Structure formats: structure tokens, C-alpha cells
Amino acid sequence: MNAEFIASMEYWEREKGLDREILISAVEDAMVSAAKRAVGPARELRCEIDRKDGDIRAFATLIVVESVTDKQNEISLDSAQRFKPDAQLEEELEVEVTPKNFGRIASQNAKQALMQAIRRAEKALIYTEFKDRVGDIVSGEVRGFDRSDVLVDLGKFEALLPNRERVPTEEYQRGERIRCLVKAVEGSDSSSEIILSRRDSDFVLKLFQLEVSEINDGTIEIKAIAREPGFRTKLAVHSRDEKVDPVGACVGLRGQRVKNIVRELNNEKIDIIRWDEDVETYVTNSLAPAQIKRLEIQQDRKRVHVLVNPDQLSLAIGRRGQNARLTSLLTGWQIDIDPEQEVRVGFEEQVADAVDALASIPGIEKEQADALVHAGLLTLEALNGVEASDLADIPGLAEHAESVLAAAHAEKERRSGADTNPLINSAPPEPEAETGDESAPEAETPEPEAAEEATAQPKEAE
């Protein structure tokens, strides 16, 4: 066992970088409990491992007395002088008290104590070496699995890639080499664990820093990043040097730089966007390649209403709302996307219906009805509520104000008479009409602001 023990010390010191003295001291401390069982509760009992041959010995500090009454704490003068010829009464003397069968007992306990000491020493070393490496990228080999967590061998140390930090589209095999971000060193200097991540957005950020020298030297700044791991990442970049194109530098010659990163991310899509302090330009760049017709910005609500052609709607929103959602995360603004033609057609149809309704009144021409509607007079009731002087101020109606108003009054009288004259009202009612209506139904034309918007709200990531 002794040779085996020394060989173990040398292995852990050589392969793992663990201090041999720390391990031996830890085992010595653990051996005291085994010595107490064999020797008894001797005074100031301690164990010592010979650094050369690995032998384990037990020592106790006893008081020299003339006659021993307490074997656990005292030693006779005659016995003491065999260890130390000049020993005196009442002197405290450390003597070896190793029992004959202690080797077998010590052997069993030493192995267990050694493994515990190794684990503690490893964790202490992990904390010392990795506490300043959080945020760095490391490379390791998949060693095994603990349920859905991945155990990664980093050489001297073992790290954990928890399920929560895995990319949902990735599967790993034993022996496969992977690169990860050191996300955290959890615990303390006596109990530490390296936590890795491939899901964190900082992983992509660090890959760009390693791949693009202009980012590493500070010429290009990554302003923002939004990511749905395994599917798509949007990156907003800005150049501090006007001569350096930030997007082109990140893409690289023939796209080689970004291709290397996409390969590392297992073909996750990457959109590199030119950052701009102007919100309209920034949002437009972020939604590319979708073509934007116009934007309505609500500064107080930090909201952007984006209008696109119907054929660009699905491209702007993205699959399951991904493009709109990532744009919102990237810019920090709420993004609502609508098809512009749908909004415009709905409004124009309402205007056309209002014009047709007024033009159907005898004495009012279509051009006059159009002028009335665009002036805000959408119904017969509204027209009968104004004076001729009001109509005279409307472009195109100055010379016809009296006649238009007279036609409106006449139509109102006609409709009222149709409700009260039994001869006129003797005709059978239309199937859809209800008995007791006081006036003929009119085309209801809501205000332009009432046009509904089909807002494409970004969905939550699935």
C-alpha cells in the first residue's frame, strides 16, 4: 500500500497539478480518527506519513509521571527515558503510539481520505485558475452525461454544460470536441464547479472577437446582440473609423469570417446589421431584407409601427415572428408590423362609400360629393347641419353652396315624407327592413381613424 500511496501522490501532482504536501497533510488529518479507534483517545494524537516510504505512524503527547494512572495521557519516567534519556517528571513528551495492526486500518482509511482530499484540492485549484476566466472560450472533450447535462473534460479539470445552457438543436457524442463559454465558477475556493454555456449570447460575441481582429482591437464595436440559440442571431455593429466598413469586416473576404462562426454554431443563421443612432434607420436595417414602406415612431411609448407591402409582410415578421421579435430585442423598441395596402384600401373604400352615398342625392354631383367628404361632411345629417356660408368655404363648392344645401334639405324632406305618407309607404317593405324605421338606412361611414390595423405582434420564442 505504501508504494501505491506514494505513486498516487506523484500521479496527482504530475497530471492534475495538485500540491503533494496539501494532499499528504489532508490524509494525515483524516488518519487521526482511525488512530483514535486503534489507540484510544490519546492526548494530542496526530498521524504522520513518511514522505519517502509512505509509512503511517501515530504520535501522542504524554505527561511524564512516576506512576501511570491514565494510560491515555501519561507515560512512566522509565518508559519516557527510553525515548529521551534526559526526560524529567511532569515533562510533556511526544512518543510514537502506532498500534501493531494500524497499517491495515490506515490503508483502508488512507485511500478514502486521499480521494476526498483530491476532490477538495481540485475544487480549490479550479477556483484559483478559473475565477478570472469567466467570459472566456475554452475547448474540451465530451466525457459523458449526467441525465441531460454534459460533462466536459478540459484537460486538468472537468466542467459541466448544464441542460439550461445547451442549444436545443445540438446533440453531443462522447469523445466529441466542443467549444464553450465559461459562464461561471460556482461555489467557493473550497467547493467550486465550472459552468459552461453554448446558449449564451456572449458565446457568439466572443466568437466574433476571436475571428474579427477589428472587433478585438476596438475599431469595430458590437452595439447590441439578440439571439434565439440554434436558429438565428442578429448583431448590430458600428465602426469608430469611417474608413472601415463594420459589416464588411465582420463578414470577411468571401464571407469567410462569418462562415467560420456559422460552422461553429452548427449553421445557425447570423444577420450582421449596421447600427445607427437614428431609430428609423436602425429598425429598417434590422428588418432587412424586408423592404419597408414607412414607419410611425411613438417616442413616448418606445414603439415603432412598421408598414410594408403585403408581399413583404411574411418576410418582415419572419417565421413564427422571429424576425420581428429579434429586431425588437436588438433595438429595444416594440415593433408592430402591418401591410400598408390593407390599411389604405380599407380607408379608401370607406371614403368611396361616403362619396357614393352623397352623390346619390338628386342635385349633388359626384365632384361635389367628393369635396364634401374630404371636408369632413360624410352623411346627409352632417350636411343638413351646416349653413350655406360654411359650404362656400369648401374648395369647388363656392358657387354651388346654395344648390347643394337645397338638394340636401329636399332629400331629407323626401325621406321623412316616405315614412309618413301612407300612399308612398303602401309598397311592401323590403325583406330585410324592420317595421317602425323612421328613416331609410344609410351607408355608415366611420371616421378615417377607425380603420382597423392588423397588427403583427411578435410572438414569444417557442
C-alpha positions as CSV (number, residue, x, y, z in Angstrom):
1,M,0.0,0.0,0.0
2,N,2.9,2.4,0.9
3,A,4.4,2.3,-2.6
4,E,0.9,2.6,-4.1
5,F,0.2,5.6,-1.9
6,I,3.4,7.4,-2.9
7,A,2.7,6.6,-6.6
8,S,-0.8,8.1,-6.3
9,M,0.7,11.3,-4.8
10,E,3.1,11.6,-7.8
11,Y,0.4,11.0,-10.3
12,W,-2.0,13.7,-9.0
13,E,0.9,16.1,-8.6
14,R,2.1,15.5,-12.2
15,E,-1.2,15.1,-14.1
16,K,-3.5,17.5,-12.2
17,G,-1.1,19.9,-10.8
18,L,-2.1,19.3,-7.2
19,D,0.3,20.1,-4.4
20,R,1.6,16.8,-2.9
21,E,2.1,18.4,0.5
22,I,-1.5,19.6,0.6
23,L,-2.8,16.1,-0.2
24,I,-0.5,14.3,2.4
25,S,-1.5,16.8,5.1
26,A,-5.1,16.2,4.4
27,V,-4.7,12.4,4.6
28,E,-2.7,12.8,7.9
29,D,-5.6,14.8,9.4
30,A,-8.1,12.1,8.2
31,M,-6.0,9.3,9.8
32,V,-6.4,10.7,13.3
33,S,-9.9,9.3,13.6
34,A,-8.6,5.9,12.6
35,A,-5.8,6.1,15.1
36,K,-8.2,7.0,17.9
37,R,-10.2,3.8,17.2
38,A,-7.0,1.8,17.4
39,V,-5.1,3.6,20.2
40,G,-7.9,5.3,22.1
41,P,-8.3,8.9,22.9
42,A,-4.6,9.6,23.5
43,R,-3.5,13.1,24.4
44,E,-2.8,15.4,21.3
45,L,-2.9,12.5,19.0
46,R,-1.6,13.1,15.4
47,C,-0.6,11.0,12.4
48,E,2.4,11.4,10.2
49,I,3.1,9.9,6.7
50,D,6.7,9.3,5.8
51,R,7.4,11.2,2.6
52,K,9.8,8.6,1.3
53,D,8.3,5.2,2.1
54,G,4.7,6.1,2.8
55,D,4.5,4.5,6.2
56,I,1.9,6.0,8.5
57,R,2.7,6.4,12.2
58,A,0.7,7.7,15.2
59,F,2.1,10.1,17.8
60,A,0.7,11.3,21.1
61,T,2.0,14.0,23.6
62,L,2.1,12.4,27.1
63,I,3.0,13.7,30.5
64,V,5.9,12.0,32.3
65,V,4.9,10.8,35.7
66,E,6.3,8.5,38.4
67,S,3.4,6.1,38.3
68,V,0.9,6.0,35.4
69,T,-2.8,6.2,36.4
70,D,-4.1,7.4,33.0
71,K,-2.7,5.5,30.1
72,Q,-4.3,7.8,27.5
73,N,-2.4,10.9,28.8
74,E,0.5,9.7,30.9
75,I,3.8,7.8,30.5
76,S,6.1,6.5,33.2
77,L,9.5,8.0,33.7
78,D,11.3,4.8,32.8
79,S,9.4,4.5,29.5
80,A,10.0,8.1,28.7
81,Q,13.7,7.8,29.2
82,R,13.8,5.1,26.6
83,F,12.6,7.7,24.1
84,K,14.5,10.6,25.7
85,P,17.3,9.7,28.1
86,D,17.1,13.1,29.9
87,A,13.3,13.1,30.3
88,Q,12.1,14.7,33.6
89,L,8.9,14.3,35.6
90,E,6.0,16.5,34.5
91,E,7.6,17.0,31.1
92,E,5.4,16.7,28.0
93,L,6.9,14.2,25.6
94,E,5.8,13.2,22.1
95,V,6.1,9.5,21.7
96,E,5.1,7.1,18.9
97,V,2.0,5.1,19.8
98,T,1.4,3.3,16.5
99,P,-0.5,0.1,17.2
100,K,0.6,-3.2,15.6
101,N,-2.4,-3.6,13.4
102,F,-2.6,0.1,12.4
103,G,-1.2,-0.5,8.9
104,R,-4.2,-2.4,7.7
105,I,-6.7,0.0,9.2
106,A,-4.7,3.0,8.0
107,S,-4.5,1.6,4.5
108,Q,-8.3,1.4,4.1
109,N,-8.9,4.9,5.5
110,A,-6.0,6.5,3.7
111,K,-7.5,5.6,0.3
112,Q,-10.8,7.1,1.1
113,A,-9.2,10.1,2.7
114,L,-6.9,10.6,-0.3
115,M,-9.9,10.7,-2.7
116,Q,-11.7,13.2,-0.5
117,A,-8.5,15.3,-0.3
118,I,-8.1,15.2,-4.1
119,R,-11.6,16.4,-4.7
120,R,-11.2,19.3,-2.3
121,A,-7.8,20.2,-3.7
122,E,-9.2,20.1,-7.3
123,K,-12.1,22.4,-6.4
124,A,-9.7,24.8,-4.7
125,L,-7.5,24.7,-7.8
126,I,-10.5,25.2,-10.1
127,Y,-11.5,28.4,-8.3
128,T,-7.9,29.7,-8.3
129,E,-7.4,29.1,-12.0
130,F,-10.9,29.8,-13.4
131,K,-12.2,32.7,-11.3
132,D,-10.6,35.2,-13.7
133,R,-11.5,33.2,-16.9
134,V,-15.3,33.8,-16.7
135,G,-16.3,35.0,-20.2
136,D,-13.5,33.2,-22.0
137,I,-14.0,30.4,-24.6
138,V,-12.5,27.0,-23.7
139,S,-12.2,23.8,-25.7
140,G,-12.9,20.4,-24.3
141,E,-13.9,16.8,-24.9
142,V,-17.4,15.4,-24.1
143,R,-16.6,12.9,-21.4
144,G,-20.1,11.7,-20.5
145,F,-23.6,12.7,-19.5
146,D,-25.5,13.2,-16.2
147,R,-29.1,13.0,-17.4
148,S,-29.3,15.9,-19.8
149,D,-26.2,17.7,-18.5
150,V,-23.0,17.2,-20.4
151,L,-19.6,16.5,-18.6
152,V,-16.7,18.2,-20.5
153,D,-13.1,17.3,-19.9
154,L,-10.9,20.4,-20.1
155,G,-7.7,18.5,-19.5
156,K,-6.8,19.0,-15.9
157,F,-10.4,19.8,-14.9
158,E,-13.9,18.6,-15.6
159,A,-16.6,21.2,-16.3
160,L,-20.4,21.0,-16.6
161,L,-22.5,22.1,-19.6
162,P,-26.0,22.1,-18.0
163,N,-29.1,21.4,-20.0
164,R,-30.2,25.0,-19.5
165,E,-27.0,26.2,-21.3
166,R,-27.3,23.8,-24.2
167,V,-28.5,24.8,-27.7
168,P,-31.8,22.9,-28.3
169,T,-30.8,21.9,-31.8
170,E,-27.5,20.4,-30.9
171,E,-26.7,16.8,-29.9
172,Y,-23.3,15.7,-28.5
173,Q,-21.4,12.4,-28.7
174,R,-18.8,11.0,-26.3
175,G,-15.3,11.9,-27.5
176,E,-16.6,14.9,-29.5
177,R,-14.6,18.1,-29.1
178,I,-16.6,21.3,-28.4
179,R,-16.0,24.9,-27.6
180,C,-17.9,26.6,-24.9
181,L,-18.1,29.9,-22.9
182,V,-17.0,29.8,-19.3
183,K,-20.2,31.2,-17.9
184,A,-19.5,30.9,-14.2
185,V,-17.4,29.3,-11.5
186,E,-19.9,28.4,-8.9
187,G,-19.1,27.8,-5.3
188,S,-16.1,29.0,-3.3
189,D,-12.3,28.2,-3.1
190,S,-13.1,25.0,-1.2
191,S,-16.0,23.8,-3.4
192,S,-16.1,25.0,-7.0
193,E,-17.6,23.9,-10.3
194,I,-17.0,25.3,-13.8
195,I,-20.3,26.0,-15.6
196,L,-20.1,26.2,-19.4
197,S,-22.5,27.6,-22.0
198,R,-23.2,27.4,-25.7
199,R,-26.6,29.1,-25.4
200,D,-25.5,32.5,-24.0
201,S,-25.4,35.4,-26.5
202,D,-21.9,36.2,-25.1
203,F,-20.7,33.0,-26.7
204,V,-21.4,34.4,-30.2
205,L,-19.9,37.8,-29.1
206,K,-16.7,36.1,-28.1
207,L,-16.5,34.1,-31.3
208,F,-16.7,37.4,-33.3
209,Q,-14.0,38.9,-31.1
210,L,-11.7,35.9,-31.8
211,E,-12.5,35.8,-35.5
212,V,-12.6,39.6,-36.4
213,S,-9.4,41.4,-35.5
214,E,-11.1,44.8,-35.9
215,I,-13.5,43.9,-33.0
216,N,-10.7,42.7,-30.9
217,D,-8.6,45.9,-31.3
218,G,-11.7,48.1,-30.7
219,T,-12.0,49.6,-34.2
220,I,-15.5,47.9,-34.6
221,E,-17.9,47.9,-31.6
222,I,-20.7,45.4,-31.2
223,K,-23.6,47.7,-30.1
224,A,-26.2,45.0,-29.5
225,I,-26.9,41.3,-29.9
226,A,-30.2,39.3,-30.0
227,R,-30.2,35.6,-30.3
228,E,-32.5,32.6,-30.5
229,P,-30.0,29.8,-29.9
230,G,-29.8,27.3,-32.7
231,F,-31.9,29.4,-35.1
232,R,-30.9,33.0,-35.7
233,T,-28.7,35.8,-34.2
234,K,-28.8,39.5,-35.0
235,L,-25.7,41.5,-34.4
236,A,-25.6,45.4,-34.6
237,V,-22.1,46.7,-35.3
238,H,-20.6,50.2,-35.5
239,S,-17.2,51.4,-36.7
240,R,-15.2,54.0,-34.9
241,D,-13.2,54.5,-38.1
242,E,-15.1,55.9,-41.0
243,K,-12.8,54.1,-43.4
244,V,-13.7,50.7,-42.0
245,D,-17.0,49.1,-43.1
246,P,-18.2,47.3,-39.9
247,V,-20.5,44.9,-41.8
248,G,-17.9,44.0,-44.4
249,A,-15.2,43.5,-41.8
250,C,-17.4,41.1,-39.9
251,V,-18.4,39.1,-43.0
252,G,-14.8,38.9,-44.2
253,L,-13.4,38.2,-47.6
254,R,-15.8,36.0,-49.5
255,G,-17.7,35.6,-46.2
256,Q,-15.0,33.5,-44.7
257,R,-15.1,35.1,-41.2
258,V,-18.8,34.7,-40.7
259,K,-18.8,31.3,-42.3
260,N,-16.3,30.1,-39.6
261,I,-18.7,31.3,-36.9
262,V,-21.7,29.8,-38.6
263,R,-19.9,26.5,-38.8
264,E,-19.1,26.6,-35.1
265,L,-22.8,27.3,-34.3
266,N,-23.9,24.4,-36.4
267,N,-25.4,26.5,-39.2
268,E,-27.3,29.0,-37.0
269,K,-28.2,32.0,-39.2
270,I,-26.4,35.3,-38.4
271,D,-27.6,38.7,-39.5
272,I,-25.0,41.4,-39.3
273,I,-26.6,44.9,-39.1
274,R,-25.2,48.4,-39.3
275,W,-26.1,50.2,-36.1
276,D,-27.5,53.7,-36.4
277,E,-28.5,56.2,-33.7
278,D,-31.5,57.2,-35.8
279,V,-34.3,54.8,-34.8
280,E,-35.9,54.7,-38.2
281,T,-32.7,53.8,-39.9
282,Y,-31.8,51.3,-37.2
283,V,-35.1,49.5,-37.4
284,T,-35.1,49.5,-41.2
285,N,-31.6,47.9,-41.2
286,S,-32.7,45.4,-38.6
287,L,-35.7,44.2,-40.5
288,A,-33.7,43.7,-43.7
289,P,-34.0,42.0,-46.2
290,A,-37.7,43.0,-45.9
291,Q,-38.5,46.3,-47.7
292,I,-40.1,48.9,-45.5
293,K,-42.7,51.4,-46.9
294,R,-42.9,53.7,-43.9
295,L,-42.5,53.8,-40.2
296,E,-44.5,55.6,-37.5
297,I,-42.5,56.2,-34.3
298,Q,-44.0,56.7,-30.9
299,Q,-41.2,58.1,-28.8
300,D,-43.1,58.2,-25.5
301,R,-44.1,54.5,-25.8
302,K,-40.9,53.5,-27.4
303,R,-42.9,51.8,-30.1
304,V,-42.5,51.6,-33.9
305,H,-45.3,50.9,-36.3
306,V,-43.9,49.4,-39.5
307,L,-45.9,49.4,-42.7
308,V,-44.9,47.1,-45.6
309,N,-46.3,45.9,-48.8
310,P,-48.4,42.7,-48.4
311,D,-45.9,40.6,-50.3
312,Q,-43.2,41.7,-47.8
313,L,-45.3,41.0,-44.6
314,S,-44.2,37.4,-44.0
315,L,-40.6,38.3,-44.7
316,A,-40.7,41.2,-42.3
317,I,-42.3,39.3,-39.5
318,G,-40.3,36.1,-40.1
319,R,-41.1,32.5,-39.3
320,R,-43.2,32.4,-36.1
321,G,-42.5,36.1,-35.7
322,Q,-38.7,35.5,-35.3
323,N,-37.5,38.5,-37.4
324,A,-39.8,41.0,-35.7
325,R,-39.1,39.5,-32.3
326,L,-35.3,39.7,-32.7
327,T,-35.5,43.2,-34.1
328,S,-37.4,44.2,-31.0
329,L,-34.8,42.7,-28.7
330,L,-31.9,44.2,-30.7
331,T,-33.3,47.7,-30.9
332,G,-35.0,47.8,-27.5
333,W,-38.2,49.1,-29.2
334,Q,-41.6,47.4,-29.6
335,I,-42.1,46.5,-33.2
336,D,-45.6,46.3,-34.8
337,I,-45.8,45.3,-38.5
338,D,-48.8,45.8,-40.8
339,P,-49.4,45.5,-44.5
340,E,-49.8,49.1,-45.8
341,Q,-52.1,48.4,-48.7
342,E,-54.6,46.7,-46.5
343,V,-54.8,49.7,-44.2
344,R,-55.0,52.1,-47.1
345,V,-57.6,50.1,-49.1
346,G,-59.9,49.9,-46.0
347,F,-59.8,53.7,-45.6
348,E,-60.3,54.4,-49.3
349,E,-63.2,52.1,-49.5
350,Q,-64.9,53.9,-46.7
351,V,-64.3,57.3,-48.4
352,A,-65.7,55.9,-51.7
353,D,-68.8,54.6,-50.0
354,A,-69.4,58.0,-48.3
355,V,-68.9,59.8,-51.7
356,D,-71.4,57.5,-53.4
357,A,-74.0,58.0,-50.7
358,L,-73.9,61.7,-51.1
359,A,-73.7,61.6,-54.9
360,S,-76.9,59.5,-55.0
361,I,-78.9,62.5,-53.7
362,P,-80.6,64.3,-56.6
363,G,-78.9,67.7,-57.3
364,I,-75.5,66.7,-55.9
365,E,-72.8,65.9,-58.4
366,K,-70.0,63.3,-57.8
367,E,-67.3,66.0,-57.7
368,Q,-69.3,68.0,-55.2
369,A,-69.9,64.9,-53.0
370,D,-66.1,64.2,-53.1
371,A,-65.4,67.7,-51.9
372,L,-67.9,67.4,-49.1
373,V,-66.5,64.1,-47.9
374,H,-62.9,65.4,-47.9
375,A,-64.1,68.4,-45.9
376,G,-65.5,66.0,-43.2
377,L,-69.2,66.1,-44.2
378,L,-69.7,62.3,-44.6
379,T,-73.5,61.9,-44.2
380,L,-76.8,63.6,-45.1
381,E,-77.4,64.5,-41.5
382,A,-74.0,66.2,-41.3
383,L,-74.7,68.1,-44.5
384,N,-78.1,69.4,-43.2
385,G,-76.4,70.6,-40.0
386,V,-74.3,73.4,-41.7
387,E,-75.1,76.7,-43.3
388,A,-74.5,77.8,-46.9
389,S,-71.7,80.1,-45.8
390,D,-69.9,77.0,-44.4
391,L,-70.1,75.2,-47.7
392,A,-68.9,78.3,-49.6
393,D,-65.5,78.0,-47.9
394,I,-65.0,74.5,-49.3
395,P,-62.9,74.5,-52.5
396,G,-65.1,73.8,-55.5
397,L,-68.4,74.5,-53.8
398,A,-68.4,78.3,-53.5
399,E,-70.8,78.8,-56.5
400,H,-72.9,75.7,-55.7
401,A,-73.3,76.1,-51.9
402,E,-77.0,77.1,-52.1
403,S,-78.0,74.4,-54.6
404,V,-76.2,71.7,-52.7
405,L,-77.7,72.6,-49.5
406,A,-81.2,72.9,-51.1
407,A,-80.7,69.4,-52.5
408,A,-79.8,68.1,-49.1
409,H,-82.9,69.7,-47.5
410,A,-85.1,68.3,-50.3
411,E,-83.7,64.8,-49.8
412,K,-84.3,65.0,-46.0
413,E,-87.9,66.1,-46.6
414,R,-88.4,63.3,-49.2
415,R,-87.2,60.6,-46.8
416,S,-89.3,62.0,-44.0
417,G,-92.4,62.0,-46.3
418,A,-91.7,58.5,-47.4
419,D,-92.0,57.4,-43.8
420,T,-95.4,59.3,-43.1
421,N,-97.3,59.2,-46.4
422,P,-99.4,56.0,-46.5
423,L,-99.7,56.1,-50.3
424,I,-95.9,56.2,-50.7
425,N,-95.5,53.7,-47.8
426,S,-98.1,51.3,-49.2
427,A,-95.5,49.4,-51.1
428,P,-94.4,46.2,-49.4
429,P,-91.3,46.6,-47.4
430,E,-88.0,45.0,-48.4
431,P,-87.5,41.6,-46.8
432,E,-84.6,42.9,-44.7
433,A,-86.4,46.1,-43.4
434,E,-87.9,46.2,-40.0
435,T,-91.3,47.7,-39.2
436,G,-91.2,51.1,-37.5
437,D,-88.0,52.5,-39.0
438,E,-88.1,56.3,-39.0
439,S,-85.7,56.7,-41.9
440,A,-84.2,54.7,-44.7
441,P,-81.0,53.0,-43.8
442,E,-77.9,54.9,-44.7
443,A,-74.4,53.8,-45.6
444,E,-72.5,54.1,-42.4
445,T,-69.0,55.6,-43.0
446,P,-66.8,55.6,-40.0
447,E,-64.1,58.2,-39.5
448,P,-60.8,57.5,-41.2
449,E,-59.2,56.9,-37.8
450,A,-61.5,54.0,-37.3
451,A,-59.7,51.9,-39.9
452,E,-58.6,48.8,-38.1
453,E,-55.0,47.7,-38.2
454,A,-54.0,44.0,-38.4
455,T,-51.0,44.3,-36.0
456,A,-48.5,41.6,-36.3
457,Q,-47.3,41.3,-32.8
458,P,-44.1,39.3,-32.3
459,K,-44.8,36.1,-30.5
460,E,-42.8,34.7,-27.6
461,A,-40.0,32.3,-28.6
462,E,-41.2,28.8,-28.6
